[in-house]
Amino acid sequence: KCKRVFLWVVLRVLMFWLIRITHGLRIYGRENLKKHKDILKDGAITISNHVFMWDYLCVLKAIRPHISYFPAWKANFESGFQPFMRILGGMPIPEGNIHAMMAFKRGMDEVVKSGKWLHVFPEGSLWYFYPDIRPLKPAAFQYAAKYQKPLIPISMSFRPRKGINKLFGKGPCVDLHIA
């Protein structure tokens, strides 16, 4: 818990500003979270399209002060970011082991039942800067229905870099929309 609090402070002080500068992040619809805070106090499930490497940090900035847990493919935890992914709430999806998959499902159930937030990329894979929404896998919707938790759709769209934003990156700038 101490590591998670420390990392959250680093996110707030450094990373959220860095993402704003390097990706020109704009967030629309945060007032929707504030308007429904009484419904969201017992946890929620957020979903978004998975379109670039730092999109989960953009989601964290949008839903702050909440920190969510998120499932991710096991291969993502074998990178240099593994310790940070674990501290941020990453839950590796096991492959090829039925007992590990059952333990994973119990962990997901516990997160949702205990009133914590869960974030899912229901498209199932990362497609860099893809402008459209791809077909969604049903798991996030099933968890929301099973545990009667609100489902918050978040989408990311892109705009061309203009002005000073051209100095800080190559890809397009990011707009995050909370429905």
C-alpha positions in Angstrom: 0.0 0.0 0.0 2.9 2.4 0.8 4.4 1.8 -2.7 1.0 2.4 -4.3 0.5 5.7 -2.4 4.1 6.8 -3.3 3.5 5.9 -7.0 0.2 7.8 -7.0 2.0 10.9 -5.7 4.6 10.5 -8.5 1.8 10.2 -11.0 0.1 13.3 -9.7 3.2 15.4 -9.4 5.1 14.3 -12.5 3.5 11.8 -14.9 0.1 13.5 -15.4 1.8 16.7 -16.3 4.2 14.9 -18.6 1.3 13.2 -20.4 -0.4 16.5 -20.8 2.8 18.0 -22.4 3.9 15.0 -24.5 0.4 13.9 -25.7 -1.6 17.2 -25.5 -4.1 15.3 -23.3 -7.5 17.0 -23.0 -10.2 15.4 -20.8 -13.9 15.9 -21.5 -16.8 14.8 -19.3 -15.3 14.7 -15.8 -18.4 16.5 -14.7 -20.3 13.3 -15.4 -18.2 11.5 -12.7 -18.9 14.4 -10.2 -22.6 14.4 -11.1 -22.9 10.7 -10.2 -20.5 10.4 -7.3 -23.1 8.9 -5.0 -23.5 6.0 -7.4 -19.8 5.6 -8.0 -18.7 5.6 -4.3 -19.1 1.8 -4.1 -16.9 1.2 -7.1 -17.3 1.1 -10.9 -16.0 -0.5 -14.0 -14.4 1.7 -16.6 -13.8 0.7 -20.2 -11.9 2.4 -23.0 -10.3 1.7 -26.3 -6.6 0.7 -26.1 -4.9 2.9 -28.5 -1.4 3.8 -27.2 1.1 2.8 -24.6 0.2 5.4 -22.0 -3.6 5.4 -22.3 -4.1 3.7 -18.9 -2.4 6.7 -17.3 -4.7 9.0 -19.2 -7.7 7.0 -17.8 -6.2 7.3 -14.3 -5.9 11.1 -14.7 -9.5 11.3 -15.9 -11.0 9.2 -13.0 -8.7 10.7 -10.3 -8.7 10.4 -7.2 -9.8 6.8 -7.9 -7.2 4.2 -8.7 -8.4 1.2 -10.6 -7.2 -2.3 -11.1 -6.7 -3.6 -14.6 -6.2 -7.0 -16.3 -3.3 -7.2 -18.8 -1.7 -9.9 -20.8 1.1 -11.8 -19.1 3.6 -10.7 -21.7 3.1 -7.0 -20.6 4.4 -7.9 -17.2 7.6 -9.3 -18.6 8.7 -5.9 -19.7 10.8 -3.3 -17.8 7.6 -1.7 -16.5 6.5 -4.8 -14.6 7.0 -3.5 -11.1 5.0 -0.3 -11.9 2.2 -2.2 -13.5 1.8 -4.4 -10.4 1.8 -1.4 -8.1 -0.7 0.5 -10.3 -3.1 -2.5 -9.9 -2.1 -4.7 -12.9 -3.4 -8.2 -12.8 -1.7 -10.6 -15.2 -4.1 -12.7 -17.3 -2.7 -16.3 -17.1 -2.4 -18.3 -20.3 -2.7 -22.1 -20.6 -3.3 -23.0 -16.9 -6.8 -23.6 -15.8 -6.0 -23.3 -12.1 -4.2 -19.9 -12.6 -7.2 -18.7 -14.7 -9.6 -19.7 -11.8 -7.4 -17.8 -9.3 -7.4 -14.8 -11.7 -11.2 -14.8 -11.9 -11.5 -15.0 -8.1 -9.1 -12.0 -7.9 -11.3 -10.1 -10.4 -14.4 -11.0 -8.5 -12.8 -9.7 -5.2 -11.8 -6.4 -6.8 -15.3 -5.8 -8.1 -17.2 -7.1 -5.0 -15.0 -5.0 -2.6 -16.1 -1.7 -4.1 -12.8 -1.0 -5.9 -12.6 0.4 -9.4 -11.7 -1.9 -12.3 -10.6 -0.8 -15.8 -10.9 -3.0 -18.8 -9.8 -2.6 -22.4 -12.6 -4.7 -23.9 -11.1 -4.7 -27.4 -8.5 -7.1 -26.0 -5.4 -5.7 -27.8 -3.5 -2.5 -28.5 -3.8 -0.9 -31.9 -1.7 2.3 -32.0 -3.7 5.4 -32.7 -6.6 3.5 -34.3 -9.4 6.0 -34.8 -12.4 3.7 -34.6 -13.9 1.5 -31.9 -13.3 -2.2 -32.6 -15.6 -5.1 -31.5 -15.7 -5.5 -27.8 -15.3 -8.6 -25.7 -18.2 -9.2 -23.2 -16.3 -9.7 -20.0 -16.5 -6.2 -18.6 -20.2 -6.0 -19.3 -20.7 -9.4 -17.6 -18.9 -8.2 -14.5 -20.9 -5.0 -14.4 -24.2 -6.9 -14.7 -23.2 -9.7 -12.2 -22.1 -7.3 -9.5 -24.5 -4.5 -10.4 -21.7 -1.9 -10.8 -21.9 1.1 -13.0 -20.1 0.9 -16.3 -18.3 4.1 -17.4 -17.5 4.2 -21.1 -14.4 6.2 -21.9 -13.2 6.8 -25.5 -10.0 8.3 -26.8 -9.8 10.2 -30.1 -7.0 12.1 -31.7 -6.4 15.5 -33.2 -3.4 16.7 -35.2 -0.5 18.3 -33.4 -0.5 22.1 -33.8 1.6 24.9 -32.5 3.8 24.2 -29.5 2.5 20.6 -29.3 4.7 19.8 -32.4 7.8 20.2 -30.3 6.9 17.5 -27.8 6.0 14.4 -29.7 5.4 12.7 -33.0 2.0 11.0 -32.7 -1.3 12.8 -32.6 -2.7 14.6 -29.6 -5.2 12.8 -27.4 -8.8 13.7 -26.4 -10.3 11.6 -23.7 -14.1 11.6 -23.5 -16.1 10.3 -20.5 -19.7 9.4 -21.3 
